[in-house]
Every structure is written in structure tokens, then in C-alpha cells.
Amino acid sequence: MEQVDILMVGHFAKDELIVDGKGETASGGGVYYGSMALRQMGLKVAVATRLHRDDFPRLEELRQAGIQVFATPAEQTSGIANYYQSTDMERRICKLIGFAGTMTLAEIPDLPAKGIMIAGIIAGEVDLPLLKALAKRAPLALDVQGFIRVPEGDDLVFKPWPEMAEGLHHVTYLKVDRAEAEYLTGESDLRTAAVKLAAFGPREILLTQSSGPTVYAGGRFYRAPFTPRSLAGRTGRGDTCFSSYIGRRFSADPEEATRWAAAVTTLKQEKPGPWQGPLEDAEALMRRYTEAA
């Protein structure tokens, strides 16, 4: 089987986006926003996912972009209803509307990959045995929301990941947002939280917040801003930031990858849906960040 740069594992979602009471259904999930951004960067990407067979046609967008898709039928398609007020697209209320179940090793293609990203949106998509098995294949990147964002009725709440110490021992790149970092470490200071999380084993920590990403790598911190002109495409921000950072790390150091991720995610936030370039706009914005540093 042909090698890919990144194999993404997680649920493809069918989300509801409700702004000021007006809603629409949209494709979503880390594997969606992340894989589309990586393909725009020119990387070879594969996605392993679960969803209801009726929603398989939604995967055609990925295939048209050149992404290899390995889909397993499930009783439901995972989905989250995201409620926003247009006056403040930074804040949202999330409600669970579907869950596609736990993935198994048999559902994951044994593709040669430079890296594997676990891009879950809801706890229970990937369990510890699967995480450990995937870590033996390639360096592992993991978004912690897929392990601590737990359904409680139709609400999604933070709950401890009982196996966190063992799980993070197998992770090379970890992504957390500000709220998750504080929840997991008890530290409101992002840098202190990053150092604590790195002690579990991850080599690099990507922390996201509304002002931009912070990366802790090799004992050093790197920062870059988000500077969007609007937040019309705010959903998928963290997924885009993480994937674009990991994708750039194949060819750049953490400092450059941080600025690249900030630039790509800035442009993504200005338009609903996945980031679709052009690359030149992101490169130009990254250069401005570099010059301003």
C-alpha cells in the first residue's frame, strides 16, 4: 500500500450550526477539517472513520480532494449541535446529536504513514488499546478533546481520562485548548500547564485559544496570533490549527510551524467550511507574522 504522510483516525461528523436561532447541517469533525487542510498543503492523507451508511455520500468531498477514505458503517453518525450568537462567535454551546461508536484496530488500514493523528471529537471513539497499537506504527498526534469531552445526556462535559498517564506516554504531539489545559492540570497559566502535560511524555504541546496558538517544544515556547477579519468560519478552528501545525512540521521547525498554523487558521476562520487556500495567502500572512516578531 502506498505510503501517506498522515493517517487520520476519528469520527466524521454531521453537525448542526445554529447562529441566532437559524441552523444548517454541515460536515464536521477533526478528520474532515484536518484532512482537507492537509491536502490543501499538498500532503498525502488517509482517513479511517465510522458513520451511518446513509451519510457515506458526505465522504465524497474528501475523495474529490484526493484523500483516501476507509469508512466503517455505524448505527449513527456522530454529530454536535453548535449554538452561537453572531455578536460573539467565540462562545458556543455544544449538544450531542449522535455517536458512531468505538473504533477497532480492524477498521484501521495498515498503511505506511509518517504520522498518525487521532482526531476524535467525543470520548469513546478511540480506546487505550487502539491508541497503543497505533503508536507502534508511527509517531502519534492526539487531540485530547476526544478523550475528555464526555456525553452526559445530550450535553458534552469534561470528565477525567482515567488512563491519561499511560495514554499520553505514547503520544508525540498533543493538542489541548485553554479550557482543557486548565481542566487537566489545574493551572490557568498556559505555559505552566504545558510543562505539566509534557511531563507525561508528549514531545510537543500545541495549546490553542482565541488569540492564537502556543507551542511548547524542546523546552521552548513559541507563539503566533490569530488575526481573522471575521469569525464566520470559527467551527473547526482547533482541528485546522493542529493539522496544519503537524503537516508543516514535516518540513519546518516548531517556530515556523506555529506561525504557519496561525496563518492557515486565521484564514480558515474567515470562511465557513474547511480551509481551501490558496497557499500563497497563508505564506504571505506567515511572512508578516515573522517580520513582526
Phi and psi restraints in degrees (value plus and minus 20) as a CYANA .aco file:
   2 GLU   PHI     -87.5   -47.5
   2 GLU   PSI     116.7   156.7
   3 GLN   PHI     -86.3   -46.3
   3 GLN   PSI     123.5   163.5
   4 VAL   PHI    -133.9   -93.9
   4 VAL   PSI     142.1   182.1
   5 ASP   PHI     -94.2   -54.2
   5 ASP   PSI     -67.2   -27.2
   6 ILE   PHI    -157.3  -117.3
   6 ILE   PSI     111.5   151.5
   7 LEU   PHI    -122.3   -82.3
   7 LEU   PSI     101.8   141.8
   8 MET   PHI    -122.5   -82.5
   8 MET   PSI     116.8   156.8
   9 VAL   PHI    -146.4  -106.4
   9 VAL   PSI     105.7   145.7
  10 GLY   PHI     139.2   179.2
  10 GLY   PSI     156.1   196.1
  11 HIS   PHI    -101.7   -61.7
  11 HIS   PSI     109.3   149.3
  12 PHE   PHI     -94.4   -54.4
  12 PHE   PSI     112.4   152.4
  13 ALA   PHI    -131.6   -91.6
  13 ALA   PSI     132.4   172.4
  14 LYS   PHI    -135.9   -95.9
  14 LYS   PSI      80.5   120.5
  15 ASP   PHI    -118.7   -78.7
  15 ASP   PSI     142.8   182.8
  16 GLU   PHI    -133.7   -93.7
  16 GLU   PSI     108.1   148.1
  17 LEU   PHI    -130.8   -90.8
  17 LEU   PSI      93.6   133.6
  18 ILE   PHI    -135.9   -95.9
  18 ILE   PSI      94.5   134.5
  19 VAL   PHI    -138.7   -98.7
  19 VAL   PSI      99.8   139.8
  20 ASP   PHI      33.7    73.7
  20 ASP   PSI      18.1    58.1
  21 GLY   PHI      64.1   104.1
  21 GLY   PSI     -25.3    14.7
  22 LYS   PHI    -124.9   -84.9
  22 LYS   PSI     105.2   145.2
  23 GLY   PHI    -137.4   -97.4
  23 GLY   PSI     140.0   180.0
  24 GLU   PHI    -167.0  -127.0
  24 GLU   PSI     133.9   173.9
  25 THR   PHI    -114.6   -74.6
  25 THR   PSI     116.3   156.3
  26 ALA   PHI    -164.9  -124.9
  26 ALA   PSI     129.1   169.1
  27 SER   PHI     -85.0   -45.0
  27 SER   PSI     129.8   169.8
  28 GLY   PHI    -182.2  -142.2
  28 GLY   PSI    -189.6  -149.6
  29 GLY   PHI      79.5   119.5
  29 GLY   PSI     136.7   176.7
  30 GLY   PHI     -81.1   -41.1
  30 GLY   PSI     -56.4   -16.4
  31 VAL   PHI     -88.2   -48.2
  31 VAL   PSI     -46.2    -6.2
  32 TYR   PHI     -98.3   -58.3
  32 TYR   PSI     -81.7   -41.7
  33 TYR   PHI     -82.4   -42.4
  33 TYR   PSI     -59.3   -19.3
  34 GLY   PHI     -90.1   -50.1
  34 GLY   PSI     -66.8   -26.8
  35 SER   PHI     -86.8   -46.8
  35 SER   PSI     -57.2   -17.2
  36 MET   PHI     -86.2   -46.2
  36 MET   PSI     -58.8   -18.8
  37 ALA   PHI     -85.9   -45.9
  37 ALA   PSI     -62.2   -22.2
  38 LEU   PHI     -84.6   -44.6
  38 LEU   PSI     -59.1   -19.1
  39 ARG   PHI     -86.3   -46.3
  39 ARG   PSI     -57.0   -17.0
  40 GLN   PHI     -82.9   -42.9
  40 GLN   PSI     -47.7    -7.7
  41 MET   PHI    -100.6   -60.6
  41 MET   PSI     -25.2    14.8
  42 GLY   PHI      71.1   111.1
  42 GLY   PSI      -8.0    32.0
  43 LEU   PHI    -108.4   -68.4
  43 LEU   PSI     134.6   174.6
  44 LYS   PHI    -106.2   -66.2
  44 LYS   PSI     106.4   146.4
  45 VAL   PHI    -153.0  -113.0
  45 VAL   PSI     122.6   162.6
  46 ALA   PHI    -147.9  -107.9
  46 ALA   PSI     130.1   170.1
  47 VAL   PHI    -146.8  -106.8
  47 VAL   PSI     109.0   149.0
  48 ALA   PHI    -131.6   -91.6
  48 ALA   PSI     105.9   145.9
  49 THR   PHI    -171.0  -131.0
  49 THR   PSI     152.5   192.5
  50 ARG   PHI    -151.7  -111.7
  50 ARG   PSI     120.9   160.9
  51 LEU   PHI    -188.9  -148.9
  51 LEU   PSI     145.9   185.9
  52 HIS   PHI     -86.1   -46.1
  52 HIS   PSI     122.2   162.2
  53 ARG   PHI     -77.9   -37.9
  53 ARG   PSI     -52.5   -12.5
  54 ASP   PHI     -81.0   -41.0
  54 ASP   PSI     -42.9    -2.9
  55 ASP   PHI    -118.4   -78.4
  55 ASP   PSI     -16.1    23.9
  56 PHE   PHI     -75.0   -35.0
  56 PHE   PSI     -55.0   -15.0
  57 PRO   PHI     -76.8   -36.8
  57 PRO   PSI     -45.7    -5.7
  58 ARG   PHI     -84.6   -44.6
  58 ARG   PSI     -42.7    -2.7
  59 LEU   PHI     -93.5   -53.5
  59 LEU   PSI     -33.8     6.2
  60 GLU   PHI     -82.5   -42.5
  60 GLU   PSI     -50.3   -10.3
  61 GLU   PHI     -80.2   -40.2
  61 GLU   PSI     -58.5   -18.5
  62 LEU   PHI     -87.2   -47.2
  62 LEU   PSI     -66.1   -26.1
  63 ARG   PHI     -82.7   -42.7
  63 ARG   PSI     -59.3   -19.3
  64 GLN   PHI     -83.1   -43.1
  64 GLN   PSI     -47.1    -7.1
  65 ALA   PHI    -102.3   -62.3
  65 ALA   PSI     -25.3    14.7
  66 GLY   PHI      75.3   115.3
  66 GLY   PSI      -2.1    37.9
  67 ILE   PHI    -113.7   -73.7
  67 ILE   PSI     113.1   153.1
  68 GLN   PHI     -96.2   -56.2
  68 GLN   PSI     111.4   151.4
  69 VAL   PHI    -141.4  -101.4
  69 VAL   PSI     109.8   149.8
  70 PHE   PHI    -142.4  -102.4
  70 PHE   PSI      83.8   123.8
  71 ALA   PHI    -134.6   -94.6
  71 ALA   PSI     116.3   156.3
  72 THR   PHI    -129.8   -89.8
  72 THR   PSI     110.9   150.9
  73 PRO   PHI     -85.6   -45.6
  73 PRO   PSI     122.3   162.3
  74 ALA   PHI    -153.6  -113.6
  74 ALA   PSI     144.9   184.9
  75 GLU   PHI     -90.0   -50.0
  75 GLU   PSI     -47.3    -7.3
  76 GLN   PHI    -156.1  -116.1
  76 GLN   PSI     140.9   180.9
  77 THR   PHI    -119.0   -79.0
  77 THR   PSI     112.8   152.8
  78 SER   PHI     -84.2   -44.2
  78 SER   PSI     127.3   167.3
  79 GLY   PHI    -186.6  -146.6
  79 GLY   PSI     132.1   172.1
  80 ILE   PHI    -151.1  -111.1
  80 ILE   PSI     114.9   154.9
  81 ALA   PHI    -109.5   -69.5
  81 ALA   PSI      99.8   139.8
  82 ASN   PHI    -126.2   -86.2
  82 ASN   PSI      94.7   134.7
  83 TYR   PHI    -121.5   -81.5
  83 TYR   PSI     103.9   143.9
  84 TYR   PHI    -144.2  -104.2
  84 TYR   PSI     136.6   176.6
  85 GLN   PHI    -127.4   -87.4
  85 GLN   PSI     111.3   151.3
  86 SER   PHI     -80.9   -40.9
  86 SER   PSI     -44.5    -4.5
  87 THR   PHI     -93.0   -53.0
  87 THR   PSI     -36.3     3.7
  88 ASP   PHI    -170.8  -130.8
  88 ASP   PSI      61.3   101.3
  89 MET   PHI     -93.9   -53.9
  89 MET   PSI     -23.3    16.7
  90 GLU   PHI     -90.7   -50.7
  90 GLU   PSI     -51.7   -11.7
  91 ARG   PHI    -124.8   -84.8
  91 ARG   PSI     122.9   162.9
  92 ARG   PHI    -168.1  -128.1
  92 ARG   PSI     136.3   176.3
  93 ILE   PHI    -129.9   -89.9
  93 ILE   PSI     109.7   149.7
  94 CYS   PHI    -131.8   -91.8
  94 CYS   PSI     112.3   152.3
  95 LYS   PHI    -146.5  -106.5
  95 LYS   PSI     116.7   156.7
  96 LEU   PHI     -95.3   -55.3
  96 LEU   PSI     114.4   154.4
  97 ILE   PHI    -145.2  -105.2
  97 ILE   PSI     -21.4    18.6
  98 GLY   PHI     159.2   199.2
  98 GLY   PSI     133.5   173.5
  99 PHE   PHI    -164.5  -124.5
  99 PHE   PSI     106.3   146.3
 100 ALA   PHI    -108.7   -68.7
 100 ALA   PSI     -19.6    20.4
 101 GLY   PHI      72.0   112.0
 101 GLY   PSI     152.4   192.4
 102 THR   PHI     -99.6   -59.6
 102 THR   PSI     114.8   154.8
 103 MET   PHI    -100.3   -60.3
 103 MET   PSI     134.8   174.8
 104 THR   PHI    -140.8  -100.8
 104 THR   PSI     142.0   182.0
 105 LEU   PHI     -82.3   -42.3
 105 LEU   PSI     -52.6   -12.6
 106 ALA   PHI     -84.4   -44.4
 106 ALA   PSI     -41.4    -1.4
 107 GLU   PHI    -105.8   -65.8
 107 GLU   PSI     -27.4    12.6
 108 ILE   PHI    -121.2   -81.2
 108 ILE   PSI      99.7   139.7
 109 PRO   PHI     -84.5   -44.5
 109 PRO   PSI     122.9   162.9
 110 ASP   PHI    -105.7   -65.7
 110 ASP   PSI      42.5    82.5
 111 LEU   PHI    -104.2   -64.2
 111 LEU   PSI     116.3   156.3
 112 PRO   PHI     -83.1   -43.1
 112 PRO   PSI     108.0   148.0
 113 ALA   PHI    -161.5  -121.5
 113 ALA   PSI     123.5   163.5
 114 LYS   PHI     -92.7   -52.7
 114 LYS   PSI     -48.1    -8.1
 115 GLY   PHI    -176.0  -136.0
 115 GLY   PSI     133.4   173.4
 116 ILE   PHI    -142.2  -102.2
 116 ILE   PSI     109.9   149.9
 117 MET   PHI    -130.1   -90.1
 117 MET   PSI     102.9   142.9
 118 ILE   PHI    -112.5   -72.5
 118 ILE   PSI      87.3   127.3
 119 ALA   PHI    -135.8   -95.8
 119 ALA   PSI      37.2    77.2
 120 GLY   PHI     -96.0   -56.0
 120 GLY   PSI     135.9   175.9
 121 ILE   PHI    -133.1   -93.1
 121 ILE   PSI     -40.0     0.0
 122 ILE   PHI    -157.8  -117.8
 122 ILE   PSI     118.2   158.2
 123 ALA   PHI     -78.3   -38.3
 123 ALA   PSI     117.9   157.9
 124 GLY   PHI      87.8   127.8
 124 GLY   PSI     -30.6     9.4
 125 GLU   PHI     -86.4   -46.4
 125 GLU   PSI     -62.8   -22.8
 126 VAL   PHI    -147.8  -107.8
 126 VAL   PSI     108.4   148.4
 127 ASP   PHI    -119.1   -79.1
 127 ASP   PSI     155.5   195.5
 128 LEU   PHI     -83.0   -43.0
 128 LEU   PSI     -63.3   -23.3
 129 PRO   PHI     -79.1   -39.1
 129 PRO   PSI     -58.7   -18.7
 130 LEU   PHI     -88.6   -48.6
 130 LEU   PSI     -62.1   -22.1
 131 LEU   PHI     -76.6   -36.6
 131 LEU   PSI     -67.0   -27.0
 132 LYS   PHI     -86.3   -46.3
 132 LYS   PSI     -57.1   -17.1
 133 ALA   PHI     -85.9   -45.9
 133 ALA   PSI     -61.5   -21.5
 134 LEU   PHI     -88.8   -48.8
 134 LEU   PSI     -54.4   -14.4
 135 ALA   PHI     -84.7   -44.7
 135 ALA   PSI     -41.5    -1.5
 136 LYS   PHI     -96.8   -56.8
 136 LYS   PSI     -38.0     2.0
 137 ARG   PHI    -108.1   -68.1
 137 ARG   PSI     -57.3   -17.3
 138 ALA   PHI    -185.5  -145.5
 138 ALA   PSI     141.6   181.6
 139 PRO   PHI     -74.0   -34.0
 139 PRO   PSI     118.0   158.0
 140 LEU   PHI    -127.0   -87.0
 140 LEU   PSI     110.5   150.5
 141 ALA   PHI    -130.1   -90.1
 141 ALA   PSI     115.5   155.5
 142 LEU   PHI    -159.0  -119.0
 142 LEU   PSI     112.3   152.3
 143 ASP   PHI    -115.1   -75.1
 143 ASP   PSI      97.7   137.7
 144 VAL   PHI     -88.1   -48.1
 144 VAL   PSI     -36.2     3.8
 145 GLN   PHI     -80.4   -40.4
 145 GLN   PSI     -48.5    -8.5
 146 GLY   PHI     -95.3   -55.3
 146 GLY   PSI     -13.9    26.1
 147 PHE   PHI    -147.8  -107.8
 147 PHE   PSI     -37.6     2.4
 148 ILE   PHI    -141.9  -101.9
 148 ILE   PSI     -25.6    14.4
 149 ARG   PHI    -112.9   -72.9
 149 ARG   PSI      81.8   121.8
 150 VAL   PHI    -131.4   -91.4
 150 VAL   PSI     114.2   154.2
 151 PRO   PHI     -86.7   -46.7
 151 PRO   PSI     115.2   155.2
 152 GLU   PHI    -157.0  -117.0
 152 GLU   PSI      74.6   114.6
 153 GLY   PHI      48.6    88.6
 153 GLY   PSI    -150.1  -110.1
 154 ASP   PHI    -119.7   -79.7
 154 ASP   PSI     -12.1    27.9
 155 ASP   PHI    -111.1   -71.1
 155 ASP   PSI     137.5   177.5
 156 LEU   PHI    -137.1   -97.1
 156 LEU   PSI     100.8   140.8
 157 VAL   PHI    -148.9  -108.9
 157 VAL   PSI     135.9   175.9
 158 PHE   PHI     -95.5   -55.5
 158 PHE   PSI     113.1   153.1
 159 LYS   PHI    -159.2  -119.2
 159 LYS   PSI     132.6   172.6
 160 PRO   PHI     -78.9   -38.9
 160 PRO   PSI     128.0   168.0
 161 TRP   PHI    -115.3   -75.3
 161 TRP   PSI      81.0   121.0
 162 PRO   PHI     -77.2   -37.2
 162 PRO   PSI     -50.4   -10.4
 163 GLU   PHI    -121.0   -81.0
 163 GLU   PSI       2.3    42.3
 164 MET   PHI     -78.1   -38.1
 164 MET   PSI     -65.4   -25.4
 165 ALA   PHI     -79.6   -39.6
 165 ALA   PSI     -64.1   -24.1
 166 GLU   PHI     -91.7   -51.7
 166 GLU   PSI     -61.2   -21.2
 167 GLY   PHI     -83.0   -43.0
 167 GLY   PSI     -68.3   -28.3
 168 LEU   PHI     -88.3   -48.3
 168 LEU   PSI     -40.0     0.0
 169 HIS   PHI     -80.6   -40.6
 169 HIS   PSI     -45.4    -5.4
 170 HIS   PHI    -118.6   -78.6
 170 HIS   PSI     -16.9    23.1
 171 VAL   PHI    -120.3   -80.3
 171 VAL   PSI     115.9   155.9
 172 THR   PHI    -114.2   -74.2
 172 THR   PSI     -63.7   -23.7
 173 TYR   PHI    -142.1  -102.1
 173 TYR   PSI     104.2   144.2
 174 LEU   PHI    -138.1   -98.1
 174 LEU   PSI     114.5   154.5
 175 LYS   PHI    -136.0   -96.0
 175 LYS   PSI     109.8   149.8
 176 VAL   PHI    -157.8  -117.8
 176 VAL   PSI     132.0   172.0
 177 ASP   PHI    -116.9   -76.9
 177 ASP   PSI     157.5   197.5
 178 ARG   PHI     -78.3   -38.3
 178 ARG   PSI     -66.1   -26.1
 179 ALA   PHI     -84.7   -44.7
 179 ALA   PSI     -61.1   -21.1
 180 GLU   PHI     -86.2   -46.2
 180 GLU   PSI     -60.6   -20.6
 181 ALA   PHI     -81.6   -41.6
 181 ALA   PSI     -63.7   -23.7
 182 GLU   PHI     -87.2   -47.2
 182 GLU   PSI     -60.5   -20.5
 183 TYR   PHI     -81.7   -41.7
 183 TYR   PSI     -63.6   -23.6
 184 LEU   PHI     -95.5   -55.5
 184 LEU   PSI     -49.1    -9.1
 185 THR   PHI    -134.6   -94.6
 185 THR   PSI     -36.3     3.7
 186 GLY   PHI      56.6    96.6
 186 GLY   PSI     -11.3    28.7
 187 GLU   PHI    -129.0   -89.0
 187 GLU   PSI     106.5   146.5
 188 SER   PHI    -102.5   -62.5
 188 SER   PSI     -40.1    -0.1
 189 ASP   PHI    -101.9   -61.9
 189 ASP   PSI     101.7   141.7
 190 LEU   PHI     -81.2   -41.2
 190 LEU   PSI     -58.9   -18.9
 191 ARG   PHI     -87.5   -47.5
 191 ARG   PSI     -61.5   -21.5
 192 THR   PHI     -84.0   -44.0
 192 THR   PSI     -62.1   -22.1
 193 ALA   PHI     -82.0   -42.0
 193 ALA   PSI     -61.5   -21.5
 194 ALA   PHI     -81.8   -41.8
 194 ALA   PSI     -63.7   -23.7
 195 VAL   PHI     -82.5   -42.5
 195 VAL   PSI     -61.3   -21.3
 196 LYS   PHI     -84.0   -44.0
 196 LYS   PSI     -62.5   -22.5
 197 LEU   PHI     -88.2   -48.2
 197 LEU   PSI     -57.9   -17.9
 198 ALA   PHI     -82.9   -42.9
 198 ALA   PSI     -47.9    -7.9
 199 ALA   PHI     -83.9   -43.9
 199 ALA   PSI     -39.4     0.6
 200 PHE   PHI     -98.9   -58.9
 200 PHE   PSI     -35.5     4.5
 201 GLY   PHI     118.4   158.4
 201 GLY   PSI     -51.6   -11.6
 202 PRO   PHI     -78.6   -38.6
 202 PRO   PSI     117.8   157.8
 203 ARG   PHI     -98.9   -58.9
 203 ARG   PSI     -51.6   -11.6
 204 GLU   PHI    -156.3  -116.3
 204 GLU   PSI     119.0   159.0
 205 ILE   PHI    -138.7   -98.7
 205 ILE   PSI     104.8   144.8
 206 LEU   PHI    -126.2   -86.2
 206 LEU   PSI      97.6   137.6
 207 LEU   PHI    -130.3   -90.3
 207 LEU   PSI     108.3   148.3
 208 THR   PHI    -132.5   -92.5
 208 THR   PSI     126.9   166.9
 209 GLN   PHI    -172.5  -132.5
 209 GLN   PSI     156.2   196.2
 210 SER   PHI     -82.5   -42.5
 210 SER   PSI     -47.2    -7.2
 211 SER   PHI    -103.9   -63.9
 211 SER   PSI     -35.6     4.4
 212 GLY   PHI     122.4   162.4
 212 GLY   PSI     155.2   195.2
 213 PRO   PHI    -105.0   -65.0
 213 PRO   PSI     128.1   168.1
 214 THR   PHI    -142.1  -102.1
 214 THR   PSI     112.1   152.1
 215 VAL   PHI    -138.7   -98.7
 215 VAL   PSI     116.1   156.1
 216 TYR   PHI    -133.9   -93.9
 216 TYR   PSI      95.0   135.0
 217 ALA   PHI    -169.2  -129.2
 217 ALA   PSI     113.3   153.3
 218 GLY   PHI      40.2    80.2
 218 GLY   PSI      10.6    50.6
 219 GLY   PHI      59.2    99.2
 219 GLY   PSI     -14.3    25.7
 220 ARG   PHI    -142.6  -102.6
 220 ARG   PSI     137.0   177.0
 221 PHE   PHI    -129.8   -89.8
 221 PHE   PSI     124.4   164.4
 222 TYR   PHI    -152.5  -112.5
 222 TYR   PSI     120.8   160.8
 223 ARG   PHI    -153.3  -113.3
 223 ARG   PSI     128.1   168.1
 224 ALA   PHI    -172.3  -132.3
 224 ALA   PSI     132.9   172.9
 225 PRO   PHI    -114.0   -74.0
 225 PRO   PSI     133.7   173.7
 226 PHE   PHI    -110.0   -70.0
 226 PHE   PSI     112.6   152.6
 227 THR   PHI    -153.0  -113.0
 227 THR   PSI      29.6    69.6
 228 PRO   PHI     -91.3   -51.3
 228 PRO   PSI     128.2   168.2
 229 ARG   PHI    -101.5   -61.5
 229 ARG   PSI     -37.0     3.0
 230 SER   PHI    -174.6  -134.6
 230 SER   PSI     149.6   189.6
 231 LEU   PHI    -137.4   -97.4
 231 LEU   PSI       9.2    49.2
 232 ALA   PHI     -81.4   -41.4
 232 ALA   PSI     -46.3    -6.3
 233 GLY   PHI    -131.8   -91.8
 233 GLY   PSI      15.6    55.6
 234 ARG   PHI     -81.7   -41.7
 234 ARG   PSI     -56.6   -16.6
 235 THR   PHI     -84.1   -44.1
 235 THR   PSI     109.3   149.3
 236 GLY   PHI      75.4   115.4
 236 GLY   PSI     -13.2    26.8
 237 ARG   PHI     -80.2   -40.2
 237 ARG   PSI     -72.7   -32.7
 238 GLY   PHI     -84.6   -44.6
 238 GLY   PSI     -59.2   -19.2
 239 ASP   PHI     -82.3   -42.3
 239 ASP   PSI     -62.5   -22.5
 240 THR   PHI     -87.0   -47.0
 240 THR   PSI     -61.7   -21.7
 241 CYS   PHI     -83.2   -43.2
 241 CYS   PSI     -65.5   -25.5
 242 PHE   PHI     -85.8   -45.8
 242 PHE   PSI     -67.6   -27.6
 243 SER   PHI     -86.4   -46.4
 243 SER   PSI     -60.5   -20.5
 244 SER   PHI     -88.8   -48.8
 244 SER   PSI     -52.6   -12.6
 245 TYR   PHI     -84.5   -44.5
 245 TYR   PSI     -70.7   -30.7
 246 ILE   PHI     -81.7   -41.7
 246 ILE   PSI     -63.5   -23.5
 247 GLY   PHI     -81.3   -41.3
 247 GLY   PSI     -59.3   -19.3
 248 ARG   PHI     -92.9   -52.9
 248 ARG   PSI     -46.4    -6.4
 249 ARG   PHI     -85.2   -45.2
 249 ARG   PSI     -36.7     3.3
 250 PHE   PHI     -85.8   -45.8
 250 PHE   PSI     -44.3    -4.3
 251 SER   PHI    -148.2  -108.2
 251 SER   PSI     -17.8    22.2
 252 ALA   PHI    -165.1  -125.1
 252 ALA   PSI     144.3   184.3
 253 ASP   PHI    -100.9   -60.9
 253 ASP   PSI     151.2   191.2
 254 PRO   PHI     -78.7   -38.7
 254 PRO   PSI     -55.2   -15.2
 255 GLU   PHI     -84.2   -44.2
 255 GLU   PSI     -68.6   -28.6
 256 GLU   PHI     -85.9   -45.9
 256 GLU   PSI     -60.5   -20.5
 257 ALA   PHI     -83.1   -43.1
 257 ALA   PSI     -54.7   -14.7
 258 THR   PHI     -84.6   -44.6
 258 THR   PSI     -65.3   -25.3
 259 ARG   PHI     -86.9   -46.9
 259 ARG   PSI     -58.2   -18.2
 260 TRP   PHI     -83.6   -43.6
 260 TRP   PSI     -66.5   -26.5
 261 ALA   PHI     -80.6   -40.6
 261 ALA   PSI     -59.6   -19.6
 262 ALA   PHI     -85.1   -45.1
 262 ALA   PSI     -60.0   -20.0
 263 ALA   PHI     -87.5   -47.5
 263 ALA   PSI     -68.8   -28.8
 264 VAL   PHI     -79.5   -39.5
 264 VAL   PSI     -64.8   -24.8
 265 THR   PHI     -91.0   -51.0
 265 THR   PSI     -52.5   -12.5
 266 THR   PHI     -78.0   -38.0
 266 THR   PSI     -68.7   -28.7
 267 LEU   PHI     -88.8   -48.8
 267 LEU   PSI     -57.0   -17.0
 268 LYS   PHI     -81.0   -41.0
 268 LYS   PSI     -59.0   -19.0
 269 GLN   PHI     -86.2   -46.2
 269 GLN   PSI     -37.0     3.0
 270 GLU   PHI    -102.5   -62.5
 270 GLU   PSI     -34.2     5.8
 271 LYS   PHI    -158.1  -118.1
 271 LYS   PSI     114.3   154.3
 272 PRO   PHI     -80.8   -40.8
 272 PRO   PSI     133.8   173.8
 273 GLY   PHI      70.8   110.8
 273 GLY   PSI    -198.2  -158.2
 274 PRO   PHI     -91.7   -51.7
 274 PRO   PSI     138.1   178.1
 275 TRP   PHI     -88.5   -48.5
 275 TRP   PSI     110.6   150.6
 276 GLN   PHI    -146.8  -106.8
 276 GLN   PSI       6.3    46.3
 277 GLY   PHI      59.6    99.6
 277 GLY   PSI    -180.6  -140.6
 278 PRO   PHI     -97.1   -57.1
 278 PRO   PSI     139.5   179.5
 279 LEU   PHI     -78.1   -38.1
 279 LEU   PSI     -56.6   -16.6
 280 GLU   PHI     -80.7   -40.7
 280 GLU   PSI     -56.3   -16.3
 281 ASP   PHI     -85.4   -45.4
 281 ASP   PSI     -61.5   -21.5
 282 ALA   PHI     -88.6   -48.6
 282 ALA   PSI     -60.0   -20.0
 283 GLU   PHI     -82.6   -42.6
 283 GLU   PSI     -61.1   -21.1
 284 ALA   PHI     -85.0   -45.0
 284 ALA   PSI     -61.8   -21.8
 285 LEU   PHI     -87.7   -47.7
 285 LEU   PSI     -58.9   -18.9
 286 MET   PHI     -82.1   -42.1
 286 MET   PSI     -60.0   -20.0
 287 ARG   PHI     -82.4   -42.4
 287 ARG   PSI     -57.4   -17.4
 288 ARG   PHI     -85.1   -45.1
 288 ARG   PSI     -59.0   -19.0
 289 TYR   PHI     -83.0   -43.0
 289 TYR   PSI     -61.3   -21.3
 290 THR   PHI     -84.3   -44.3
 290 THR   PSI     -63.7   -23.7
 291 GLU   PHI     -86.1   -46.1
 291 GLU   PSI     -51.8   -11.8
 292 ALA   PHI    -101.9   -61.9
 292 ALA   PSI     -32.9     7.1
